[in-house]
Amino acid sequence: MKTDPGKTSMASLFGTFAKIGVMTFGGGYAMLPLLQREVVEQKKWCTEDDLLDYFAIGQCTPGIIAVNTATFLGYKQRGNGGAIFATLGMVFPSLVIISVISYALDAFESNTYVQMAFCGVRVAVCALILSSILKLMNKSIVDIPSFVLCILTFGLMFAFNLSPVIFVMGSIVWGLFFSLIKQKRAGRK
């Protein structure tokens, strides 16, 4: 991954990812639509294809996908320092919010209104995740092998209680296999 030092300020990296971090409930996948809007459409720090690659890498590496993606984007913009500022920006709001909530957790836990609010947040998070899935699906399922892989993976996930790592590793093998077939066919023409 090639970095572009000086492309953006450290404060902009921190601020952008803090804005994403503070506005998102529901974990890494719920942040994907915000990441896409902020870093692709508004800041133009990467293309949509680049972001899909960062999501894929972020999913395969330990940690939260949105934090991993922020780290990759920060590194692309400003190297190691950018990676640190982007990562800190992404996690800082959560750290502050969870610290405040932890002091009053007992009072929140039994409050009916808070419980109803959490129910609403869960529904919104489902919608955000579905939105991300649809965007990723439109960019990722581009041919018959990728469609078959999607259906196969989806079916196997529900049929067997296997680790996601198995699906990721199998998808890597699948992608390499069909890429080699495409290359051989292109070489014959």
Sine and cosine of phi, psi and omega as CSV:
sin_phi,cos_phi,sin_psi,cos_psi,sin_omega,cos_omega
0.00,0.00,0.83,-0.56,-0.04,-1.00
-1.00,0.06,0.75,-0.66,0.03,-1.00
-1.00,-0.03,0.32,-0.95,0.02,-1.00
-0.76,-0.65,0.97,0.24,-0.06,-1.00
-0.84,0.54,0.63,-0.77,0.05,-1.00
1.00,0.08,-0.04,1.00,-0.03,-1.00
-0.92,0.38,-0.58,0.82,-0.01,-1.00
-0.53,-0.85,0.32,-0.95,-0.04,-1.00
-0.99,0.12,0.39,-0.92,0.06,-1.00
-0.90,0.44,-0.61,0.79,0.01,-1.00
-0.90,0.44,-0.62,0.79,0.03,-1.00
-0.92,0.40,-0.65,0.76,0.06,-1.00
-0.87,0.49,-0.78,0.63,-0.01,-1.00
-0.87,0.49,-0.74,0.67,-0.06,-1.00
-0.90,0.44,-0.68,0.74,0.00,-1.00
-0.89,0.46,-0.73,0.68,-0.05,-1.00
-0.97,0.26,-0.47,0.88,0.11,-0.99
-0.92,0.38,-0.63,0.78,0.04,-1.00
-0.89,0.47,-0.67,0.74,0.05,-1.00
-0.91,0.41,-0.71,0.70,-0.03,-1.00
-0.89,0.45,-0.61,0.79,-0.04,-1.00
-0.98,0.19,-0.40,0.92,-0.08,-1.00
-1.00,-0.08,0.08,1.00,-0.11,-0.99
-0.87,-0.50,0.73,-0.68,0.10,-0.99
-0.87,-0.49,0.60,-0.80,0.13,-0.99
0.96,-0.28,0.17,0.99,0.11,-0.99
1.00,-0.06,-0.12,-0.99,-0.13,-0.99
-0.84,0.54,-0.71,0.70,-0.05,-1.00
-0.91,0.41,-0.55,0.84,0.01,-1.00
-0.93,0.37,-0.34,0.94,0.01,-1.00
-0.99,0.14,-0.27,0.96,-0.11,-0.99
-0.85,0.53,-0.70,0.71,0.03,-1.00
-0.89,0.45,-0.60,0.80,0.03,-1.00
-0.93,0.38,-0.66,0.75,0.06,-1.00
-0.86,0.51,-0.71,0.70,-0.02,-1.00
-0.87,0.49,-0.72,0.69,-0.03,-1.00
-0.91,0.42,-0.71,0.71,-0.08,-1.00
-0.95,0.32,-0.79,0.62,-0.17,-0.99
-1.00,0.03,-0.41,0.91,0.02,-1.00
-0.99,-0.10,-0.82,0.57,-0.13,-0.99
-0.98,0.21,-0.69,0.73,-0.09,-1.00
-1.00,-0.02,-0.80,0.59,-0.07,-1.00
-0.99,0.10,-0.40,0.91,-0.03,-1.00
0.83,0.56,0.65,0.76,0.04,-1.00
-0.98,0.21,-0.33,0.95,0.05,-1.00
-0.36,-0.93,0.18,-0.98,0.06,-1.00
-1.00,0.04,0.19,-0.98,0.04,-1.00
-0.90,0.44,-0.61,0.79,0.05,-1.00
-0.90,0.44,-0.66,0.75,0.06,-1.00
-0.87,0.50,-0.71,0.71,-0.02,-1.00
-0.89,0.46,-0.64,0.77,0.07,-1.00
-0.87,0.49,-0.65,0.76,0.05,-1.00
-0.90,0.44,-0.66,0.75,0.02,-1.00
-0.91,0.42,-0.62,0.78,0.07,-1.00
-0.87,0.49,-0.71,0.70,-0.02,-1.00
-0.89,0.46,-0.71,0.70,0.02,-1.00
-0.91,0.41,-0.68,0.74,0.01,-1.00
-0.87,0.49,-0.55,0.84,0.02,-1.00
-0.95,0.30,-0.53,0.85,-0.07,-1.00
-1.00,0.07,-0.22,0.98,-0.02,-1.00
-0.98,-0.21,0.42,-0.91,-0.01,-1.00
-0.89,0.46,0.62,-0.79,0.05,-1.00
0.91,-0.42,-0.07,-1.00,-0.04,-1.00
-0.99,0.14,0.72,-0.69,-0.08,-1.00
-0.83,0.55,-0.68,0.74,-0.03,-1.00
-0.93,0.38,-0.62,0.79,0.03,-1.00
-0.93,0.37,-0.69,0.73,0.04,-1.00
-0.88,0.48,-0.67,0.75,0.01,-1.00
-0.90,0.43,-0.68,0.74,0.05,-1.00
-0.87,0.49,-0.66,0.75,0.02,-1.00
-0.88,0.47,-0.72,0.69,0.02,-1.00
-0.88,0.47,-0.70,0.71,-0.01,-1.00
-0.91,0.41,-0.67,0.74,0.05,-1.00
-0.88,0.48,-0.66,0.75,0.03,-1.00
-0.90,0.44,-0.66,0.75,0.00,-1.00
-0.88,0.48,-0.62,0.78,-0.06,-1.00
-0.98,0.21,-0.69,0.73,-0.15,-0.99
-0.63,-0.78,0.36,0.93,0.03,-1.00
0.96,0.29,-0.49,-0.87,-0.07,-1.00
-0.87,0.49,-0.67,0.74,0.02,-1.00
-0.89,0.46,-0.65,0.76,0.04,-1.00
-0.90,0.44,-0.63,0.77,0.04,-1.00
-0.88,0.47,-0.67,0.75,-0.01,-1.00
-0.92,0.39,-0.73,0.68,-0.02,-1.00
-0.91,0.42,-0.65,0.76,0.02,-1.00
-0.91,0.42,-0.68,0.73,0.01,-1.00
-0.90,0.43,-0.72,0.70,0.03,-1.00
-0.89,0.46,-0.64,0.77,0.04,-1.00
-0.88,0.48,-0.64,0.77,-0.03,-1.00
-0.94,0.35,-0.63,0.78,-0.10,-0.99
-1.00,-0.06,-0.35,0.94,-0.07,-1.00
-0.85,0.53,-0.75,0.66,0.00,-1.00
-0.86,0.51,-0.66,0.75,0.01,-1.00
-0.89,0.45,-0.66,0.75,0.00,-1.00
-0.88,0.48,-0.71,0.71,0.00,-1.00
-0.92,0.40,-0.75,0.67,-0.05,-1.00
-0.89,0.46,-0.72,0.70,-0.03,-1.00
-0.93,0.36,-0.52,0.85,0.05,-1.00
-0.91,0.41,-0.68,0.73,0.02,-1.00
-0.92,0.40,-0.72,0.69,-0.03,-1.00
-0.90,0.44,-0.59,0.81,-0.05,-1.00
-0.88,0.47,-0.48,0.88,0.03,-1.00
-0.94,0.33,-0.50,0.87,-0.08,-1.00
-0.92,-0.40,0.33,0.94,-0.09,-1.00
-0.86,0.51,-0.67,0.74,-0.02,-1.00
-0.87,0.50,-0.67,0.74,0.00,-1.00
-0.93,0.37,-0.61,0.79,0.00,-1.00
-0.95,0.32,-0.59,0.81,-0.14,-0.99
-0.85,0.53,-0.61,0.79,-0.07,-1.00
-0.98,-0.17,-0.04,1.00,-0.03,-1.00
-0.97,0.25,0.85,-0.52,-0.04,-1.00
-0.87,0.50,-0.67,0.74,-0.03,-1.00
-0.91,0.41,-0.63,0.78,0.04,-1.00
-0.91,0.42,-0.66,0.75,0.03,-1.00
-0.89,0.46,-0.66,0.76,0.03,-1.00
-0.92,0.40,-0.63,0.78,0.03,-1.00
-0.89,0.46,-0.67,0.74,0.03,-1.00
-0.89,0.46,-0.59,0.81,0.07,-1.00
-0.87,0.49,-0.69,0.72,0.04,-1.00
-0.90,0.43,-0.66,0.75,0.02,-1.00
-0.89,0.46,-0.66,0.75,0.01,-1.00
-0.87,0.50,-0.65,0.76,0.02,-1.00
-0.91,0.42,-0.70,0.71,0.02,-1.00
-0.88,0.47,-0.64,0.77,0.02,-1.00
-0.89,0.46,-0.66,0.75,0.06,-1.00
-0.86,0.52,-0.68,0.73,0.01,-1.00
-0.90,0.43,-0.66,0.75,0.03,-1.00
-0.90,0.44,-0.68,0.74,0.01,-1.00
-0.91,0.42,-0.68,0.73,0.04,-1.00
-0.87,0.49,-0.66,0.75,0.05,-1.00
-0.86,0.51,-0.70,0.72,0.04,-1.00
-0.89,0.46,-0.67,0.74,0.00,-1.00
-0.87,0.49,-0.71,0.71,-0.03,-1.00
-0.90,0.43,-0.66,0.76,0.04,-1.00
-0.91,0.42,-0.71,0.71,0.01,-1.00
-0.90,0.43,-0.63,0.78,-0.03,-1.00
-0.90,0.44,-0.68,0.73,0.00,-1.00
-0.88,0.47,-0.54,0.84,-0.01,-1.00
-1.00,0.01,-0.40,0.92,-0.13,-0.99
-0.99,-0.12,-0.58,0.81,-0.02,-1.00
-1.00,-0.03,1.00,-0.09,-0.15,-0.99
-0.90,-0.43,-0.15,0.99,-0.02,-1.00
-0.41,-0.91,-0.01,-1.00,-0.05,-1.00
-0.90,0.44,-0.72,0.69,0.02,-1.00
-0.86,0.51,-0.63,0.78,0.01,-1.00
-0.94,0.33,-0.55,0.83,0.07,-1.00
-0.91,0.40,-0.71,0.71,0.01,-1.00
-0.89,0.46,-0.67,0.74,0.03,-1.00
-0.88,0.48,-0.67,0.74,0.02,-1.00
-0.88,0.48,-0.76,0.65,-0.02,-1.00
-0.90,0.44,-0.69,0.73,-0.01,-1.00
-0.89,0.46,-0.73,0.68,0.00,-1.00
-0.89,0.45,-0.71,0.70,0.01,-1.00
-0.86,0.52,-0.73,0.68,0.00,-1.00
-0.90,0.45,-0.70,0.71,-0.01,-1.00
-0.92,0.39,-0.55,0.84,0.03,-1.00
-0.88,0.47,-0.63,0.78,-0.02,-1.00
-0.99,0.11,-0.45,0.89,-0.02,-1.00
-0.98,0.18,-0.56,0.83,-0.08,-1.00
-0.78,-0.63,0.56,-0.83,0.02,-1.00
-1.00,-0.04,0.94,0.33,-0.05,-1.00
-0.98,-0.21,0.37,-0.93,0.05,-1.00
-0.91,0.41,0.63,-0.78,0.08,-1.00
-0.85,0.52,-0.44,0.90,0.02,-1.00
-0.86,0.51,-0.61,0.79,0.02,-1.00
-0.88,0.47,-0.67,0.74,0.01,-1.00
-0.92,0.39,-0.65,0.76,0.02,-1.00
-0.91,0.42,-0.72,0.69,0.00,-1.00
-0.90,0.44,-0.67,0.74,0.05,-1.00
-0.89,0.46,-0.62,0.79,0.02,-1.00
-0.92,0.39,-0.58,0.81,0.07,-1.00
-0.89,0.46,-0.74,0.67,0.02,-1.00
-0.87,0.49,-0.71,0.70,0.01,-1.00
-0.84,0.54,-0.76,0.65,-0.02,-1.00
-0.88,0.48,-0.69,0.73,0.03,-1.00
-0.90,0.44,-0.69,0.73,-0.02,-1.00
-0.86,0.50,-0.78,0.63,-0.05,-1.00
-0.96,0.29,-0.44,0.90,0.10,-0.99
-0.93,0.38,-0.66,0.75,0.04,-1.00
-0.90,0.44,-0.66,0.75,0.04,-1.00
-0.88,0.47,-0.69,0.72,0.03,-1.00
-0.87,0.49,-0.69,0.73,-0.01,-1.00
-0.90,0.45,-0.68,0.74,0.02,-1.00
-0.90,0.44,-0.67,0.74,0.03,-1.00
-0.90,0.43,-0.64,0.77,0.01,-1.00
-0.92,0.39,-0.55,0.83,0.02,-1.00
-0.94,0.35,-0.48,0.88,0.00,-1.00
-0.97,0.26,-0.42,0.91,-0.08,-1.00
-0.99,0.14,0.00,0.00,0.00,0.00
